Amino acid sequence: MADSTESASEVRTSINRPLVLVVDFGAQYAQLIARRVRQAGIFSEIVGFDLAMKAIDEKKPDAIVLSGGPSSVYETGAPKLNPQVLQGEIPVFGICYGFQVMAGLLGGEVGKTGLSEFGRTDFQASESRLFDDLPRDFRVWMSHGDSVSKAPVGFKAIGSTLKTAIAAFEDESGLRAGVQFHPEVLHSEHGQVILENWLLNVVALKPSWSTESIIDSEIARIKREVGSERVICGLSGGVDSAVAAALVQRAVGSQLTCVFVDHGLLREGEAEQVEKDFVAATGVSLVIVDKREKFLTALKGVTDPEAKRKIIGREFIRAFEEAAREISSDAEVKFLVQGTLYPDVVESGGGTGTANIKSHHNVGGLPDDLDFTLIEPLRTLFKDEVREVGSRLGLADEIVWRQPFPGPGLGIRIVGEVTEERLRILRKADFIAREELKSASLDRKIWQCPVVLLADVRSVGVQGDGRSYGHPIVLRPVTSEDAMTADWARIPYEVLERISTRITNEVREVNRVVLDLTSKPPGTIEWE
């Protein structure tokens, strides 16, 4: 598979951006830390703890942040950090587990005190560079059972709680510092200010990561990479592919042709929306390819979610290859644009040294014999950054603020085999849920609401004064900032009632609607 996409660090180096490496110890908040660093105007990348030293040698970061994690530093098999990370001159900031790792490696002491702290906790700050100009008392978000009982030589304690005497420390310069709490979560008061204070005032990094810089650097890179060659882009109707296509079009103009593959796994009105909203906004050349029968045939009898994703990814690429041959019979199309995001890469096990959660169709599901060179202008971005870029490029709100929809479509919202009949049922239920959420002005307040059909499950019900034996539908409304972590959305009961009543009345094959109240982690947003 050809892939000349530049790495994030290469892009950063080419325009002289400072870089912060976030070292991941298995924390659920590692991606959130990276986002908070970017909100400070500094580019960040995530790297697994076992790859930290290698990444430091290769990427030459300007600062390092050590994430939290679920382990105890003194346990056998706990994530370890190469001591050389702390022996150089690179500034280091530790959070929770990372704070304890710092303390242990620098000669301090960490142990189990029996005084765990979870959730909002009152914090008392001492005079220090880290907490400069902040109140002396504020509330922070704690999640720990171990504590630093002795600070390393040359460090002073600069914060405490009722149960933890050393809840923050820094060395004389302030360039090596850490906190026991989680400044990256919104529950911690002044959390973003603390991170920015360390990055911008103590370490003195110069902010250069912004929506404008993203657009300018990507357009320049795409022009340099593509030259005069032809480019094809697969539009899914979602935010990611639309923004990626708009960026590439800004760079190469009429060299780009967009292909919309109707794979039969779309929601109600999907194809019409792409043709109406995106083409109207950009004037891009669009080709619609009908591959409904091809995809359904390939998915026949398949129930394993990973297998579904890989089949859908493979058929997507084959459809693009066929469309490319038809689009330009006299000149080869060399480049394929994809709307891959940083969370896609992270969850597919790429670039972090952490486990593969699931293969995204545009990362882990691509065939090895891909004929295209990939262009992935959003590969280093989180969803909120993508929306900002889309708005800057002039895309309509209907595109930019559309709720995320997975590339494999309804194929991974049917738990079981994908059939035309099951797609029809799910499509109707999904349309009702979206319509009611929009009517209640909730479509912009929640992150997304997957509607799931449990195709191989039936339950007894009563419909029309008679016994029914129908399918259950699962509603999965969630709130999130970047899809790396999520909580279930508190939808008003009256809205849920309308959705349930309409689905069971209007979709006769469904006799039960249930609500998924699981956060992420432990669950993922999509069921498959």
Buried (B, 14 or more C-beta within 10 A) or exposed (E): EEEEBBBBBEBBBEEEBBBBBBBBBBBBBBBBBBBBBBBBBBBBBBBBBBBBBEBBEEBEBBBBBBBBBEBBBEEEEBBBBBEEBBEEEBBBBBBBBBBBBBBBBBEBBBBEBEBBBEEBBEBBBBEBBBBBEBEEEBBBBBBBEBBBBBBBEEBEBBBBBEBBBBBBBBBEEBBBBBBBBBBBBEBBBBBBBBBBBBBBBBBEBEBBBBBEBBBEBBBBBBEEBBEEBBBBBBBBBBBBBBBBBBBBBBBBEEBBBBBBBBBBBBBEEBBEBBBEBBBEBBEBBBBBBEBBEBBBEBBEEBBEBBEBBBBBBBBBBBBBBBBBEEBEEEEEBBBBBBBBBBBBBBBBBBBBBBEEEBBBBBBBBBBEEBBBBBBBBBBBBBBBBBBBBBBBBEBBEEBBBBBBBBBBBBBBBBBBBBBEEBBEBBBBBBBBBBBBBEEBEBBEEBBBBBBBBBBEEBBEBEBEEEEBEBBBBBBBBBBBBBBBBBEBBEBEEEBBEBBBEBBBEEBEBBBBBBBBEBBBEEBBBBBB
